[in-house]
Amino acid sequence: MAQYARPDLVVAAGSWVDSDEESAPSHLVVDETTANTSDYVMAEDSGSGSGTIGPLKFSLSDVTDPGVGTGHVLKVHAQLEDLAMMGSVPSLTYALYDTTVSASSGLIATKTYDPADGTWAENTIELNPTQANTIEDYSALQLWLTLVEGASSGSSLIKVAWAVFECPDASGGGGGGGSARGGASSGLSGMSALIC
């Protein structure tokens, strides 16, 4: 059995918008049980330079500490739309944060990749035990989305239609969270290693 933490609130819009290109982003377009690409959040690389757009920050629904450091997965369903077809396109960075530590330093895991042009596809981060053990509060998790601009002068879009964080069910953890996952001290040392 597994638990699923889905976006349940926009904490910061980060210059992203909904698929109508006008409204502020909503968690309701990315919180489905399965991906629905008829609506999504998006950010535009206008070709102005090699900066970033975002992050768009979602809080995630609460799950219970499973007591183990395995089976933790973060998934997004995304697409690139290369409007200018200039060759150098933006990338998507998505990241899992535990805001118990702090809104800026509680990074658990992150990945930057290039979504497929014109095709919706799922991308996954499988947390290793060290990363999973840094999570102190499973009710304080956030997903951050950032568009990393390409070097071309043309316009491109990054679209995200769905996201979810998955971890094992608490009943399968076998004991208290801290002790079963190696204790709080090992989690903090893992965090230090990731931040440094």
Secondary structure, 3 states (H helix, E strand, C coil): CEEEECEEEEEECCCCEECCCCCCCCHHHCCCCCCCCCCCEEEEECCCCCCEEEEEEEEECCCCCCCCCCCCEEEEEEEEEECCCCCCCCEEEEEEEECCCCCCCCEEEEEEECCCECCCEEEEEECCHHHHCCCCCCCCEEEEEEEECCCCCCCEEEEEEEEEEEEECHHHCCCCHHHHCCHHHHHHHHHHHHHC
